[in-house]
């Protein structure tokens, strides 16, 4: 570097360090400490940019060594200032940014792809992949604290009266999965059938109105009309589970373990029914329930067919603690949701993706990786991707139709009964187990997260 250039650069840094105008001189004794709001205001003026933020985002937050975090480049400066606070900015347009929390679960696309490539470099054939799975499986269970399942309560499920509709029936069911802890859902069955029929789990996603939404009812009722028993059920601290917990409890890490245990208990119950075909078992869910679909398929070999919808990506690990709150992704020198999805191989699996969320690039990198894993078993036909680039993050009709066709193909269902116009959309309270106001909730039911933690700890030690 030429002497003149060096002098110019040093002069620039010196100007940056002394560019604040404050009422009190900042020194190392105070760690050059300044309020975040003041620092952001100065950044906006200095670099001629706009940074959107709320008072709640900046109140009582401070930047230590604030002066020293400045660089000639605005993006480097903002990164230096915000990273220690677990915050970041999103660039909305030229010279315009929006402040947000750091999202540990969301990676830049290229970094996510590179991480999947790093993971995939550890195996090149079926034998090496099976060795990798043997390392992942017990670690996933350990991360969920489910290496040894707690004892199941001896109580029988609570079942409401049957409701009859065009080609299907519905009963609401509550299953006690730990003492005083219930998971609720609705079991849809064909109105008429002979012998044993397939079982399809339908965990709920993170959309409003929980499993009472029309798209959930359409899906489960149609699967029933096609010849399966379809069970639609709540996430933890979601839907009717709010009789026992607050909504904020859903965003606690233990939610991930409770949901996994809940699905195991549901499957235990459904497969104990005399009309359940234990060889034809599927699971499908969207968004957060798509992450859950992948995890449960990896953990439970009883699931033979899976269809995660608008969920799986190498650069998105699940934005809710119920998807990523427990350290499953630290397993075996780190994994991601796409590798966990690969653990289903060679069992049939459908990924439904769209152009409006983190699945927007599924066909470009993640799906070819999955095809490679299925290729180890000469079963590339068992992994499918339906990509809907013009659609967004939902479980809309085109996504449901893709699931119907896929489940029909592998669970031997009747495609002639795919007709959502025959489905009756029920009012929400018709799908409750414990009454309109929760008046039928058993007296010994847990109330509150502290009680759950105590019950969970006791269950794991007995």
N, C-alpha and C positions, 0 to 999 in steps of 0.2 A: 504494500500500500504506500502511495506517495505521501511525503510529509504534509503537503497541503491538504490532502484528503483526510489524513489522520487528525490534523488540527481541526478541520471542519466538523468531523464526527464527534470529537471530544467536546467541542464547543456546543454542539447540539444536545449532548447528554447533560452537560452542565446547565444549560438553559432549562431542560426538562426538570432537573432536580430542584431548581429554584423558582419554578414557574408558579407555585402556589402563592396566593396572597391571603394570609390568615392573620387573625388577631394575635395569636400566640405562636412563637417560634417552635417548630417541631425539632426534636433531637432524638438521639438513640435512647435516651433515658425513658422516653415515652414510646419507643419503638416506632417513631414517626407515625403515630396512631392518628387516624382521621375517620370520621363517620363515613360510611359507605355512600350515603346520599350526597354528602359534600364532594366526595371523590368523583362520583358519577356526573354531578353537575359540572365539575371542572373538565372532565373528559369530553363532555358534549361541547363545551365552549372551545376547548383547545383543538379538537379534531373536526369541529363543525359537523357534528352528527346528532341524531335524536335517539335517545334510549328510553323506551317505555317501561315503566315499572309502577307498582303500587306502593303506598306507604307501608303496608304490611311486609313487603319484601325487603325493605331497607331499614325499618325501624330497629334500633338497638343493635345494628350490625356495624362492625368497624373493620378498617383495613390497617393492619400493622405494616410498617415500612412502606407506606403508601407511595412516597416520592420515588422510591427505588424500583417500583414496579412498572414505571413508565418506559416505553420504547417509542422509537419514531413511528412504528407501525401500529395503527389503531387496534387491529385484531390481536396482535401479540400483547398489547397493553391490557386490553380487556381480559384476556386469558390469564395474564399474570395477576390481575387484581381479583378476579372472581373465583379462580380455581381453588384457592385455600378456603373459600367460604362455601364450597360445594355448590357454586352457582355458575351460570353461563349466560351468554346472549345468543339469540337466534336472529340472523340477519333477514329482515323482511323484504327490504329493497335497498337500493343504494343509499348509504348514509343514514339508514334507519334500522334500529335494533330493538329487540324485546328481551327483557330480563326474565330468566326462568331458573328453576332449580336444576342442578346437575342431575342427569338421568343415567344412573349406573347401568340401566337395562337397555339403553338405546345407543348403538354404536354408529359411526359413519359407515356407509355401505361398504366401501373398499376395505376398511379395517375388519368388518364382520366377515367378509369373504376371505381375507387373508387368514383370519383366525380359524375358519373352517378348513382352509387348505392346510394349515399347520396341524390341526387335529387329524385330518385325513391322511397325512403323510406317515402316520404311525402303523398303517396296515395296507396291504396290497392284495390280499386274497381272503378267502373264506376262513381259513384257519386263523390267520392273524386277526381278523375281525371278531371271530368268536372269542379269542383271548381278550380282546379289548372289551367286549360285552361282559365277560366274566369279571373284569375289574370294575366296570361301571355299575352293574346291577346291585351288588351288596352295598356299594357306596351311596347310591341313590336312596336306598332304604335307610341306611344309617343317618344320612343327612336329614331325612324326614322323621327320624326317631322312631322308625317302624321296623327295625331289624327283627324285633320280636313283637308281634301284634298283641295288644292288650286283650284280656279276656272279654268276650262279648257278653253283654247282659243276657240273662235267661228269659227276658220278657218277649212276648209275641208282638209282632207289628200291630199297630192300631190301624184298622181299615174301615173306611166309610162305606155307605151303601153304594151299590152299582148304579151308574147312570147309563142309559141306553140311547144310542144315536144311530145314524145311517151307516151301518156296516162296522160299527165298533162300539165298545163300552169303555167306561172310565171309572176307576175307583181311586180315591186319595189314600195315601199310605204314609204313616210315620214309623220310622225304624229307630229304636234306641241303640245308638252305636257305642256309647259309654254311659255309665250310670247317670241318668238325668239329662242326657244330651240326645236330642232327636234330629234326624234328617228327614225332611218331608218331600213328598212328590206325588205324582199322579201316574197310575199305571193304565195304559191304553192297551186294549186287546181287540182282536177281531171279534165281531159279533157271533160268527159261526166258524168253527174249525174242527179238525179231527187230528188226533195224535199230538205230537210234540211240535212246537213252533219256535222260531228264533227269538232271541232276546237282544234288545238294543238299548243301551244306556244313552240318555240324553241329558248330560249335565248342562246347567244354565250358564249363559255368558254374562257379560257386564253391562248389558243394555237395561234401560229403564223398564219398569213393570215386570221384571224378573221372569219367571217361567209362565206367568199369566199372559204374556204377550201373544197376540194372534199368531206370529210366526212360529212360536213354540207349539201352540195348539195345532196349527196346520200340519207341522212336521210329524208330531207324534201320532196324531189321529190318522194321517195318511199312511204312515208306516204300519199302523194297526190294520187299516183297511187292506193293506198289501199282504197281510198275513203274519206280522210279527207282534210280540208284546214289547211296547216301547215305554220306558220309564223316564219321565221328565222330573228332574229334582233340583232343589235349591243349592246354591253355594252356601258356605258358612256365613252366618250373619247377613243373610240375604233372603228376601222373600219372607216366608212364614217363620224362618229362624230368628227374625227380629223380635219375636215374642220372648226370646231368651237372651238376646244380646243387642248391643247398640250397633248402628251401622258402621261406626269407626272401627269396631272390632274386626270387621272383614279385612282391614288393611294391617292386621298384625301377622307376623310371620307364622304363628301357629296355625293360622287359617289354612295354609298349604297342607299341613299334616292332617288336620281334621278332615279336609275335603278328600284326601287320599284314603283315609280310613273309612270315610262315609261310602265311597264308591266300592270298596272291598266288601263292606257289610251289605250294601244293596245287592251286589252280585251274588254274595252268599245266599241271600234270601231268594232272589229270583231264580237262581239255578237249583234251589231246593224244591221248587214247584214241580208238580208231577207232569205238567204240560210244557216244561221248558226243555228245549233242545240244547244241551250243553256243548254240542259241537258246532252250533251256529250262534255265535255271540258277537255283537258289534257295539261300537261306541262312536258317537259323533257329537261335537259341540263346537260353538263358534266363539271367537275372541278368547277371553280368559278360559272358557270351557274348552277351546281348541287346544290350548296349552295343557290343560288337564287331561284331555283325550290322549295326547301324545304320551304324557307321563304315565297314565294308567296302563296304556298298551305296553309300554316298556316294562312296567312292573308286574303285570298280571297276564300270564300266558293263557288264561282262560278266554281272554279277548282275542278273537280270531280275525276281525275286520275292523278297521278304524278309518274315520273321515274327519280330520281336523279342518275347520273352516275359518278362513281369514285370521290365521293365528301364527303360523310357524315361519320363522325367518332367522337367518344366521346373524343378522345385525339388530335383532330385537329379542330380548330375553323375557319379556312379559312385564308390563308396567305396573302390576299389582303385586304386593307381597304374597298373595295367595298363589302366584305363579313363580315368583323368584325370591321369596322371603327366606326360605330355608336354603342352605348352601349346596344345592344339588349341582350347580354349575361349576363348583370347585372340584368335583369328583375327577379322579384319575388324571391329574395334571390339567384340569379344566376341560369342560365339554360345553356344548350349546344345544339349543332346542332341535336343531336339524339333525345332529348326531343322535340325540335321544329318540327322534322320530325314526331314525334308521334302525334302532333296536327292534322295531316291529318286523323287520325283514326275516323271512320271506312272506310273512302274512300280508294279505291285501291291504293297501292303504291308498286313500285318496286325499290329496291336498287341494283345497279350493282356495284360490287367491284372487286378488283384485288389484285395480290400479290406484286405489285411494288410500292405502295404508302401507304398513311395513312389509306386506306380501307383494308389493308392486313389481319386484324383480325376481320372484320365485322361479320363473322358467329359465332365467339367465345363468344361475349359478347353483342354487340350493337343490333344485330338482335334478339336474345332471349328477350331482353328488349322490343323491338317493338312488338314482338309476344304477350308478356304479356299484353301490352296496347290494342292491337287489340282483345285480348281474353276477355277484359272487355265487349266488344260488341258482343261476340261470332262470331267474324269475323277474326279469325287467318288466314283464307285462303286468305284474302284480302291484306296481307303483304307478299311480296316475296323478296328473295335475290338470285341473280345469281352471284356466286363467281367464278372468273377466276384466279386461283392462279399463272398460268404461264404467265399472261399478265401484262402490265404496264399501265401507266397513259395516256390513250388516249380514243377516242370514235371510236374504231376499229369495224370491221365487226361483230365480235361475240357480242360485246356490242350493236351494232345497231340491230342485229337480236333479241336479248333479248327484246329490246324496242318495235320492230315491233310486236312480238308475244303478248306482254303484252297489248299494246294499242289496238290491234285487238280483244283481249279477252274482254276488258271492254268497248271499244267504238264501237264494232260491225263493224270492218273493214274487208276487204277482204284479207285473207292471201294468196290467190292464186296470188295476184299481187305483192308479195315480190320478186322482181327481179331487183337488182341494175344494171344489165347489160343494162337495158333499159333507164338508166339515162344519160343525156347529161351534162357533166361538162362544165359550161360556164366560159369564161374569167372574171376576176375580174371586169373590167369596165362595163360589161354587167349588173352587179348587182347594179350599182350606181343609185341613184335618181337624183343627182344634177350635172350630166355631168362628163366628163372625168377629168376635172380640177376644179370641184366645181363651174363652171361658172353659174349654175342655182340655187345656194343657194339664198334664198330670201334676199332682201336688208336689212330687219330689223332683220336678224338673229344675235344672240348673238355671240360675238367673245371674248373669253378669260374667265378665271375663275372669275375674279373680277366682270365682268358684270353678270355672273351667280349668284354669291353670292348676288348681289344687287337685281336681279330679284327674287331670292328665298325668300329673306327677305321681299320684297314687296308682294309677293304672299301669304305669311303666315300671313300677317297683314291686308289683305283685304278680 
